Structures are given as C-alpha cells and as structure tokens.
Amino acid sequence: MRRRKLFEYNFVLLNFYESGHAKIGAHKDDEPTLDQTVDIATLSFGACRDMIFSKKGYKSVRQELEAGSLLLMHDQKEWTHANPPQPCVKEPRISLTFRRVWSSL
C-alpha cells in the first residue's frame, strides 16, 4: 500500500473570485509537473461557494466550500472539478490551493 504525503507542499496558487459571477470550468489537475502522490489542499476564505466533482460512471457531487474550510483532493487525474457561477453570491472569495510540483532545479 502506497502512503500519501499530505502536507509536503512547495507551491501555492491564490484564486480571487470577486463575486458569484466568477467561475472556473470543469477541469482535471493533471499537469505533468504536478506530483500526483501528494493530495491537493484548498483553503477557502470569504463567501461560501460550491465545487462540483465529476467522474465518468459516477453521479456528480456538489460540495460547499465555506470560509475556513480545508478540502483535500486526491486522484486528480480521475476526477474533474469546477466552481460554477452562483450569481446570488455577492461577496468575494479567496482560495489558496497548495500543491507539490516537480522542481527542475
């Protein structure tokens, strides 16, 4: 059984969502520079927003990301995820996404 390294990050991405009109379409985090053995961690601040997870052959899952919540994602090559528009949300949201990437140094 392979053991996951959950908290050995060397990269952080900050996303700012001005309101519920801002969105990110469905995608997989499958970049070749991403260490797939380490879970991606997303820390949310500000407005509560939804994230939708999808995988072929499975029912989609909607997860609310509340202020202060921490979401760990694994199997990034298997699942797509998206932040859909939510026009009723008027407040901003910030997410910090922690990753481990392969260094070229």
N, CA, C and O atoms as CSV, one atom per row, in Angstrom:
chain,resi,resn,atom,element,x,y,z
A,1,MET,N,N,0.836,-1.176,0.000
A,1,MET,CA,C,0.000,0.000,0.000
A,1,MET,C,C,0.886,1.247,0.000
A,1,MET,O,O,1.795,1.371,0.821
A,2,ARG,N,N,0.618,2.151,-0.911
A,2,ARG,CA,C,1.378,3.390,-1.012
A,2,ARG,C,C,0.836,4.403,-0.004
A,2,ARG,O,O,-0.375,4.589,0.115
A,3,ARG,N,N,1.721,5.036,0.696
A,3,ARG,CA,C,1.341,6.042,1.683
A,3,ARG,C,C,1.405,7.428,1.053
A,3,ARG,O,O,2.368,7.749,0.358
A,4,ARG,N,N,0.393,8.247,1.288
A,4,ARG,CA,C,0.330,9.592,0.721
A,4,ARG,C,C,1.090,10.584,1.586
A,4,ARG,O,O,1.065,10.501,2.814
A,5,LYS,N,N,1.760,11.516,0.940
A,5,LYS,CA,C,2.422,12.625,1.618
A,5,LYS,C,C,1.469,13.805,1.540
A,5,LYS,O,O,1.402,14.477,0.511
A,6,LEU,N,N,0.738,14.064,2.603
A,6,LEU,CA,C,-0.336,15.039,2.546
A,6,LEU,C,C,0.104,16.493,2.684
A,6,LEU,O,O,-0.542,17.379,2.124
A,7,PHE,N,N,1.166,16.757,3.401
A,7,PHE,CA,C,1.447,18.148,3.727
A,7,PHE,C,C,2.857,18.580,3.359
A,7,PHE,O,O,3.451,19.389,4.072
A,8,GLU,N,N,3.396,18.077,2.292
A,8,GLU,CA,C,4.719,18.470,1.825
A,8,GLU,C,C,4.565,19.280,0.537
A,8,GLU,O,O,4.846,18.795,-0.559
A,9,TYR,N,N,4.111,20.532,0.698
A,9,TYR,CA,C,3.817,21.377,-0.451
A,9,TYR,C,C,4.965,22.335,-0.741
A,9,TYR,O,O,5.697,22.745,0.160
A,10,ASN,N,N,5.107,22.686,-2.022
A,10,ASN,CA,C,6.129,23.658,-2.412
A,10,ASN,C,C,5.583,24.699,-3.390
A,10,ASN,O,O,6.354,25.428,-4.014
A,11,PHE,N,N,4.260,24.771,-3.526
A,11,PHE,CA,C,3.628,25.699,-4.459
A,11,PHE,C,C,2.245,26.054,-3.931
A,11,PHE,O,O,1.521,25.184,-3.448
A,12,VAL,N,N,1.878,27.318,-4.020
A,12,VAL,CA,C,0.530,27.735,-3.648
A,12,VAL,C,C,-0.030,28.644,-4.737
A,12,VAL,O,O,0.664,29.523,-5.247
A,13,LEU,N,N,-1.284,28.421,-5.082
A,13,LEU,CA,C,-1.994,29.214,-6.085
A,13,LEU,C,C,-3.107,29.966,-5.372
A,13,LEU,O,O,-3.906,29.363,-4.655
A,14,LEU,N,N,-3.164,31.286,-5.566
A,14,LEU,CA,C,-4.231,32.094,-4.985
A,14,LEU,C,C,-5.232,32.428,-6.075
A,14,LEU,O,O,-4.864,32.967,-7.119
A,15,ASN,N,N,-6.498,32.108,-5.836
A,15,ASN,CA,C,-7.573,32.479,-6.747
A,15,ASN,C,C,-8.491,33.458,-6.036
A,15,ASN,O,O,-8.893,33.221,-4.897
A,16,PHE,N,N,-8.826,34.565,-6.707
A,16,PHE,CA,C,-9.736,35.561,-6.177
A,16,PHE,C,C,-10.998,35.560,-7.020
A,16,PHE,O,O,-10.945,35.730,-8.238
A,17,TYR,N,N,-12.125,35.368,-6.364
A,17,TYR,CA,C,-13.431,35.394,-7.016
A,17,TYR,C,C,-14.147,36.658,-6.526
A,17,TYR,O,O,-14.531,36.732,-5.359
A,18,GLU,N,N,-14.328,37.633,-7.387
A,18,GLU,CA,C,-14.896,38.916,-6.989
A,18,GLU,C,C,-16.333,38.768,-6.482
A,18,GLU,O,O,-16.750,39.471,-5.562
A,19,SER,N,N,-17.075,37.857,-7.085
A,19,SER,CA,C,-18.466,37.611,-6.701
A,19,SER,C,C,-18.854,36.233,-7.233
A,19,SER,O,O,-18.016,35.494,-7.749
A,20,GLY,N,N,-20.131,35.906,-7.098
A,20,GLY,CA,C,-20.619,34.626,-7.597
A,20,GLY,C,C,-20.650,34.516,-9.108
A,20,GLY,O,O,-20.907,33.438,-9.644
A,21,HIS,N,N,-20.393,35.612,-9.805
A,21,HIS,CA,C,-20.328,35.562,-11.270
A,21,HIS,C,C,-19.015,34.927,-11.747
A,21,HIS,O,O,-18.948,34.389,-12.852
A,22,ALA,N,N,-17.981,34.992,-10.916
A,22,ALA,CA,C,-16.686,34.386,-11.277
A,22,ALA,C,C,-16.799,32.869,-11.184
A,22,ALA,O,O,-17.460,32.337,-10.292
A,23,LYS,N,N,-16.148,32.186,-12.112
A,23,LYS,CA,C,-16.249,30.726,-12.152
A,23,LYS,C,C,-14.964,30.119,-12.692
A,23,LYS,O,O,-14.120,30.804,-13.270
A,24,ILE,N,N,-14.843,28.813,-12.484
A,24,ILE,CA,C,-13.790,28.022,-13.115
A,24,ILE,C,C,-14.480,26.799,-13.705
A,24,ILE,O,O,-15.177,26.078,-12.992
A,25,GLY,N,N,-14.293,26.562,-14.987
A,25,GLY,CA,C,-14.927,25.440,-15.659
A,25,GLY,C,C,-14.351,24.096,-15.217
A,25,GLY,O,O,-13.314,24.029,-14.557
A,26,ALA,N,N,-15.042,23.045,-15.595
A,26,ALA,CA,C,-14.635,21.688,-15.238
A,26,ALA,C,C,-13.252,21.380,-15.814
A,26,ALA,O,O,-12.984,21.621,-16.991
A,27,HIS,N,N,-12.384,20.845,-14.959
A,27,HIS,CA,C,-11.021,20.512,-15.388
A,27,HIS,C,C,-10.431,19.466,-14.454
A,27,HIS,O,O,-10.954,19.215,-13.368
A,28,LYS,N,N,-9.345,18.866,-14.890
A,28,LYS,CA,C,-8.558,17.939,-14.074
A,28,LYS,C,C,-7.212,18.588,-13.792
A,28,LYS,O,O,-6.651,19.271,-14.648
A,29,ASP,N,N,-6.707,18.374,-12.606
A,29,ASP,CA,C,-5.363,18.834,-12.275
A,29,ASP,C,C,-4.395,17.713,-12.636
A,29,ASP,O,O,-3.995,16.918,-11.786
A,30,ASP,N,N,-4.032,17.665,-13.905
A,30,ASP,CA,C,-3.202,16.557,-14.393
A,30,ASP,C,C,-1.950,17.052,-15.107
A,30,ASP,O,O,-1.429,16.386,-16.001
A,31,GLU,N,N,-1.471,18.238,-14.698
A,31,GLU,CA,C,-0.265,18.778,-15.314
A,31,GLU,C,C,0.906,17.836,-15.053
A,31,GLU,O,O,0.990,17.246,-13.976
A,32,PRO,N,N,1.812,17.683,-16.023
A,32,PRO,CA,C,2.943,16.766,-15.840
A,32,PRO,C,C,3.891,17.190,-14.716
A,32,PRO,O,O,4.635,16.359,-14.195
A,33,THR,N,N,3.874,18.464,-14.338
A,33,THR,CA,C,4.761,18.930,-13.266
A,33,THR,C,C,4.176,18.698,-11.878
A,33,THR,O,O,4.851,18.943,-10.878
A,34,LEU,N,N,2.938,18.232,-11.802
A,34,LEU,CA,C,2.260,18.030,-10.525
A,34,LEU,C,C,2.588,16.647,-9.964
A,34,LEU,O,O,2.442,15.641,-10.658
A,35,ASP,N,N,3.029,16.600,-8.715
A,35,ASP,CA,C,3.306,15.331,-8.037
A,35,ASP,C,C,1.971,14.697,-7.657
A,35,ASP,O,O,1.313,15.145,-6.718
A,36,GLN,N,N,1.574,13.661,-8.381
A,36,GLN,CA,C,0.274,13.015,-8.189
A,36,GLN,C,C,0.196,12.184,-6.907
A,36,GLN,O,O,-0.888,11.729,-6.542
A,37,THR,N,N,1.317,11.977,-6.218
A,37,THR,CA,C,1.290,11.198,-4.976
A,37,THR,C,C,0.920,12.059,-3.772
A,37,THR,O,O,0.706,11.536,-2.678
A,38,VAL,N,N,0.844,13.377,-3.967
A,38,VAL,CA,C,0.522,14.299,-2.874
A,38,VAL,C,C,-0.835,14.930,-3.146
A,38,VAL,O,O,-1.061,15.480,-4.224
A,39,ASP,N,N,-1.742,14.851,-2.170
A,39,ASP,CA,C,-3.060,15.450,-2.315
A,39,ASP,C,C,-2.961,16.957,-2.489
A,39,ASP,O,O,-2.046,17.592,-1.963
A,40,ILE,N,N,-3.903,17.525,-3.225
A,40,ILE,CA,C,-4.023,18.967,-3.346
A,40,ILE,C,C,-4.893,19.444,-2.193
A,40,ILE,O,O,-5.919,18.831,-1.897
A,41,ALA,N,N,-4.495,20.528,-1.541
A,41,ALA,CA,C,-5.259,21.091,-0.434
A,41,ALA,C,C,-5.763,22.474,-0.831
A,41,ALA,O,O,-4.998,23.295,-1.336
A,42,THR,N,N,-7.041,22.729,-0.605
A,42,THR,CA,C,-7.633,24.033,-0.903
A,42,THR,C,C,-8.228,24.614,0.369
A,42,THR,O,O,-9.083,24.000,1.007
A,43,LEU,N,N,-7.768,25.803,0.727
A,43,LEU,CA,C,-8.242,26.523,1.900
A,43,LEU,C,C,-9.078,27.702,1.411
A,43,LEU,O,O,-8.623,28.484,0.577
A,44,SER,N,N,-10.303,27.830,1.929
A,44,SER,CA,C,-11.244,28.844,1.445
A,44,SER,C,C,-11.453,29.959,2.459
A,44,SER,O,O,-11.501,29.721,3.666
A,45,PHE,N,N,-11.576,31.181,1.946
A,45,PHE,CA,C,-11.864,32.366,2.747
A,45,PHE,C,C,-12.956,33.169,2.062
A,45,PHE,O,O,-13.015,33.206,0.833
A,46,GLY,N,N,-13.815,33.808,2.830
A,46,GLY,CA,C,-14.841,34.676,2.261
A,46,GLY,C,C,-16.136,33.935,2.011
A,46,GLY,O,O,-16.537,33.072,2.791
A,47,ALA,N,N,-16.779,34.280,0.919
A,47,ALA,CA,C,-18.104,33.752,0.597
A,47,ALA,C,C,-18.089,32.238,0.421
A,47,ALA,O,O,-17.117,31.662,-0.069
A,48,CYS,N,N,-19.169,31.618,0.824
A,48,CYS,CA,C,-19.358,30.181,0.604
A,48,CYS,C,C,-19.650,29.965,-0.879
A,48,CYS,O,O,-20.522,30.620,-1.450
A,49,ARG,N,N,-18.918,29.047,-1.495
A,49,ARG,CA,C,-19.124,28.713,-2.911
A,49,ARG,C,C,-19.140,27.204,-3.067
A,49,ARG,O,O,-18.613,26.475,-2.227
A,50,ASP,N,N,-19.749,26.742,-4.149
A,50,ASP,CA,C,-19.840,25.314,-4.441
A,50,ASP,C,C,-18.698,24.868,-5.333
A,50,ASP,O,O,-18.177,25.636,-6.141
A,51,MET,N,N,-18.320,23.601,-5.168
A,51,MET,CA,C,-17.417,22.934,-6.093
A,51,MET,C,C,-18.129,21.642,-6.507
A,51,MET,O,O,-18.695,20.931,-5.677
A,52,ILE,N,N,-18.087,21.363,-7.797
A,52,ILE,CA,C,-18.742,20.162,-8.317
A,52,ILE,C,C,-17.674,19.189,-8.799
A,52,ILE,O,O,-16.795,19.553,-9.581
A,53,PHE,N,N,-17.759,17.946,-8.323
A,53,PHE,CA,C,-16.830,16.890,-8.705
A,53,PHE,C,C,-17.555,15.905,-9.603
A,53,PHE,O,O,-18.697,15.533,-9.335
A,54,SER,N,N,-16.885,15.481,-10.678
A,54,SER,CA,C,-17.480,14.534,-11.627
A,54,SER,C,C,-16.453,13.494,-12.031
A,54,SER,O,O,-15.260,13.777,-12.147
A,55,LYS,N,N,-16.949,12.278,-12.242
A,55,LYS,CA,C,-16.121,11.185,-12.736
A,55,LYS,C,C,-17.011,10.300,-13.603
A,55,LYS,O,O,-18.146,9.994,-13.237
A,56,LYS,N,N,-16.493,9.901,-14.730
A,56,LYS,CA,C,-17.259,9.072,-15.656
A,56,LYS,C,C,-17.794,7.838,-14.929
A,56,LYS,O,O,-17.054,7.128,-14.247
A,57,GLY,N,N,-19.079,7.604,-15.088
A,57,GLY,CA,C,-19.702,6.443,-14.463
A,57,GLY,C,C,-20.193,6.675,-13.041
A,57,GLY,O,O,-20.740,5.765,-12.417
A,58,TYR,N,N,-20.002,7.887,-12.522
A,58,TYR,CA,C,-20.424,8.214,-11.163
A,58,TYR,C,C,-21.336,9.438,-11.194
A,58,TYR,O,O,-21.260,10.262,-12.106
A,59,LYS,N,N,-22.194,9.543,-10.190
A,59,LYS,CA,C,-23.043,10.719,-10.044
A,59,LYS,C,C,-22.184,11.891,-9.571
A,59,LYS,O,O,-21.322,11.719,-8.709
A,60,SER,N,N,-22.414,13.079,-10.130
A,60,SER,CA,C,-21.671,14.271,-9.715
A,60,SER,C,C,-21.957,14.592,-8.253
A,60,SER,O,O,-23.040,14.315,-7.737
A,61,VAL,N,N,-20.957,15.183,-7.596
A,61,VAL,CA,C,-21.068,15.539,-6.186
A,61,VAL,C,C,-20.848,17.042,-6.061
A,61,VAL,O,O,-19.890,17.585,-6.611
A,62,ARG,N,N,-21.737,17.707,-5.338
A,62,ARG,CA,C,-21.618,19.137,-5.073
A,62,ARG,C,C,-21.181,19.315,-3.622
A,62,ARG,O,O,-21.809,18.781,-2.708
A,63,GLN,N,N,-20.092,20.076,-3.415
A,63,GLN,CA,C,-19.555,20.312,-2.073
A,63,GLN,C,C,-19.506,21.813,-1.815
A,63,GLN,O,O,-18.938,22.563,-2.608
A,64,GLU,N,N,-20.103,22.252,-0.704
A,64,GLU,CA,C,-20.000,23.661,-0.315
A,64,GLU,C,C,-18.641,23.913,0.318
A,64,GLU,O,O,-18.209,23.163,1.193
A,65,LEU,N,N,-17.976,24.959,-0.120
A,65,LEU,CA,C,-16.695,25.354,0.457
A,65,LEU,C,C,-16.919,26.617,1.274
A,65,LEU,O,O,-16.949,27.726,0.742
A,66,GLU,N,N,-17.073,26.423,2.574
A,66,GLU,CA,C,-17.342,27.533,3.480
A,66,GLU,C,C,-16.047,28.222,3.880
A,66,GLU,O,O,-14.964,27.655,3.731
A,67,ALA,N,N,-16.159,29.448,4.390
A,67,ALA,CA,C,-14.996,30.187,4.877
A,67,ALA,C,C,-14.297,29.375,5.955
A,67,ALA,O,O,-14.934,28.904,6.897
A,68,GLY,N,N,-12.996,29.213,5.817
A,68,GLY,CA,C,-12.208,28.451,6.781
A,68,GLY,C,C,-12.157,26.966,6.513
A,68,GLY,O,O,-11.491,26.234,7.246
A,69,SER,N,N,-12.849,26.494,5.472
A,69,SER,CA,C,-12.843,25.053,5.185
A,69,SER,C,C,-11.564,24.645,4.459
A,69,SER,O,O,-10.973,25.424,3.711
A,70,LEU,N,N,-11.163,23.417,4.699
A,70,LEU,CA,C,-9.996,22.821,4.043
A,70,LEU,C,C,-10.462,21.582,3.300
A,70,LEU,O,O,-11.047,20.675,3.891
A,71,LEU,N,N,-10.202,21.549,2.008
A,71,LEU,CA,C,-10.591,20.424,1.165
A,71,LEU,C,C,-9.333,19.739,0.663
A,71,LEU,O,O,-8.449,20.394,0.110
A,72,LEU,N,N,-9.242,18.422,0.850
A,72,LEU,CA,C,-8.123,17.639,0.305
A,72,LEU,C,C,-8.627,16.849,-0.895
A,72,LEU,O,O,-9.629,16.139,-0.812
A,73,MET,N,N,-7.916,16.985,-2.012
A,73,MET,CA,C,-8.309,16.278,-3.233
A,73,MET,C,C,-7.207,15.301,-3.632
A,73,MET,O,O,-6.028,15.654,-3.663
A,74,HIS,N,N,-7.608,14.075,-3.934
A,74,HIS,CA,C,-6.665,13.106,-4.474
A,74,HIS,C,C,-7.270,12.516,-5.748
A,74,HIS,O,O,-8.411,12.816,-6.098
A,75,ASP,N,N,-6.511,11.692,-6.423
A,75,ASP,CA,C,-6.931,11.138,-7.721
A,75,ASP,C,C,-7.281,12.253,-8.707
A,75,ASP,O,O,-8.321,12.215,-9.365
A,76,GLN,N,N,-6.390,13.248,-8.795
A,76,GLN,CA,C,-6.644,14.405,-9.638
A,76,GLN,C,C,-6.817,14.033,-11.109
A,76,GLN,O,O,-7.504,14.741,-11.846
A,77,LYS,N,N,-6.204,12.936,-11.545
A,77,LYS,CA,C,-6.326,12.537,-12.953
A,77,LYS,C,C,-7.656,11.843,-13.234
A,77,LYS,O,O,-8.041,11.686,-14.392
A,78,GLU,N,N,-8.360,11.427,-12.179
A,78,GLU,CA,C,-9.600,10.680,-12.336
A,78,GLU,C,C,-10.845,11.562,-12.285
A,78,GLU,O,O,-11.823,11.283,-12.978
A,79,TRP,N,N,-10.824,12.603,-11.489
A,79,TRP,CA,C,-11.993,13.443,-11.250
A,79,TRP,C,C,-11.828,14.825,-11.887
A,79,TRP,O,O,-10.739,15.399,-11.867
A,80,THR,N,N,-12.901,15.342,-12.441
A,80,THR,CA,C,-12.920,16.745,-12.829
A,80,THR,C,C,-13.592,17.520,-11.700
A,80,THR,O,O,-14.382,16.967,-10.935
A,81,HIS,N,N,-13.271,18.798,-11.609
A,81,HIS,CA,C,-13.922,19.658,-10.628
A,81,HIS,C,C,-14.111,21.036,-11.239
A,81,HIS,O,O,-13.375,21.445,-12.137
A,82,ALA,N,N,-15.117,21.744,-10.732
A,82,ALA,CA,C,-15.473,23.056,-11.263
A,82,ALA,C,C,-16.063,23.910,-10.157
A,82,ALA,O,O,-16.647,23.402,-9.199
A,83,ASN,N,N,-15.899,25.215,-10.305
A,83,ASN,CA,C,-16.591,26.186,-9.463
A,83,ASN,C,C,-17.595,26.884,-10.377
A,83,ASN,O,O,-17.217,27.777,-11.136
A,84,PRO,N,N,-18.873,26.489,-10.315
A,84,PRO,CA,C,-19.855,27.073,-11.226
A,84,PRO,C,C,-20.228,28.497,-10.811
A,84,PRO,O,O,-20.007,28.885,-9.664
A,85,PRO,N,N,-20.791,29.274,-11.736
A,85,PRO,CA,C,-21.256,30.608,-11.344
A,85,PRO,C,C,-22.416,30.477,-10.357
A,85,PRO,O,O,-23.243,29.571,-10.465
A,86,GLN,N,N,-22.460,31.394,-9.399
A,86,GLN,CA,C,-23.550,31.471,-8.424
A,86,GLN,C,C,-23.911,32.949,-8.272
A,86,GLN,O,O,-23.497,33.597,-7.311
A,87,PRO,N,N,-24.689,33.483,-9.228
A,87,PRO,CA,C,-24.971,34.919,-9.279
A,87,PRO,C,C,-25.562,35.497,-7.994
A,87,PRO,O,O,-25.442,36.699,-7.759
A,88,CYS,N,N,-26.189,34.685,-7.168
A,88,CYS,CA,C,-26.782,35.192,-5.929
A,88,CYS,C,C,-25.711,35.527,-4.884
A,88,CYS,O,O,-26.002,36.224,-3.913
A,89,VAL,N,N,-24.482,35.043,-5.068
A,89,VAL,CA,C,-23.394,35.338,-4.135
A,89,VAL,C,C,-22.795,36.687,-4.512
A,89,VAL,O,O,-22.300,36.866,-5.625
A,90,LYS,N,N,-22.841,37.627,-3.587
A,90,LYS,CA,C,-22.364,38.987,-3.854
A,90,LYS,C,C,-20.990,39.257,-3.242
A,90,LYS,O,O,-20.306,40.189,-3.666
A,91,GLU,N,N,-20.577,38.467,-2.260
A,91,GLU,CA,C,-19.315,38.684,-1.562
A,91,GLU,C,C,-18.168,37.996,-2.299
A,91,GLU,O,O,-18.396,37.057,-3.061
A,92,PRO,N,N,-16.940,38.458,-2.076
A,92,PRO,CA,C,-15.768,37.828,-2.703
A,92,PRO,C,C,-15.354,36.550,-1.971
A,92,PRO,O,O,-15.751,36.301,-0.833
A,93,ARG,N,N,-14.553,35.763,-2.659
A,93,ARG,CA,C,-13.984,34.543,-2.090
A,93,ARG,C,C,-12.531,34.455,-2.530
A,93,ARG,O,O,-12.183,34.832,-3.649
A,94,ILE,N,N,-11.699,33.958,-1.644
A,94,ILE,CA,C,-10.302,33.673,-1.957
A,94,ILE,C,C,-10.056,32.211,-1.654
A,94,ILE,O,O,-10.486,31.704,-0.618
A,95,SER,N,N,-9.372,31.537,-2.545
A,95,SER,CA,C,-8.947,30.168,-2.265
A,95,SER,C,C,-7.432,30.088,-2.411
A,95,SER,O,O,-6.845,30.658,-3.331
A,96,LEU,N,N,-6.826,29.376,-1.493
A,96,LEU,CA,C,-5.398,29.061,-1.567
A,96,LEU,C,C,-5.300,27.569,-1.853
A,96,LEU,O,O,-5.794,26.747,-1.082
A,97,THR,N,N,-4.664,27.228,-2.959
A,97,THR,CA,C,-4.534,25.832,-3.363
A,97,THR,C,C,-3.074,25.426,-3.261
A,97,THR,O,O,-2.212,25.960,-3.959
A,98,PHE,N,N,-2.813,24.470,-2.377
A,98,PHE,CA,C,-1.454,24.015,-2.105
A,98,PHE,C,C,-1.182,22.745,-2.900
A,98,PHE,O,O,-1.994,21.820,-2.924
A,99,ARG,N,N,-0.012,22.723,-3.555
A,99,ARG,CA,C,0.372,21.589,-4.398
A,99,ARG,C,C,1.842,21.261,-4.192
A,99,ARG,O,O,2.612,22.057,-3.656
A,100,ARG,N,N,2.197,20.095,-4.623
A,100,ARG,CA,C,3.606,19.721,-4.713
A,100,ARG,C,C,3.908,19.551,-6.187
A,100,ARG,O,O,3.280,18.750,-6.878
A,101,VAL,N,N,4.880,20.317,-6.659
A,101,VAL,CA,C,5.271,20.229,-8.056
A,101,VAL,C,C,6.710,19.749,-8.147
A,101,VAL,O,O,7.511,19.941,-7.232
A,102,TRP,N,N,7.013,19.125,-9.266
A,102,TRP,CA,C,8.388,18.663,-9.511
A,102,TRP,C,C,9.239,19.864,-9.830
A,102,TRP,O,O,8.855,20.701,-10.647
A,103,SER,N,N,10.365,19.958,-9.210
A,103,SER,CA,C,11.275,21.072,-9.437
A,103,SER,C,C,12.276,20.708,-10.526
A,103,SER,O,O,12.719,19.563,-10.620
A,104,SER,N,N,12.626,21.688,-11.341
A,104,SER,CA,C,13.619,21.461,-12.395
A,104,SER,C,C,15.021,21.829,-11.902
A,104,SER,O,O,15.981,21.792,-12.671
A,105,LEU,N,N,15.137,22.185,-10.618
A,105,LEU,CA,C,16.449,22.564,-10.068
A,105,LEU,C,C,17.307,21.358,-9.785
A,105,LEU,O,O,18.438,21.501,-9.320
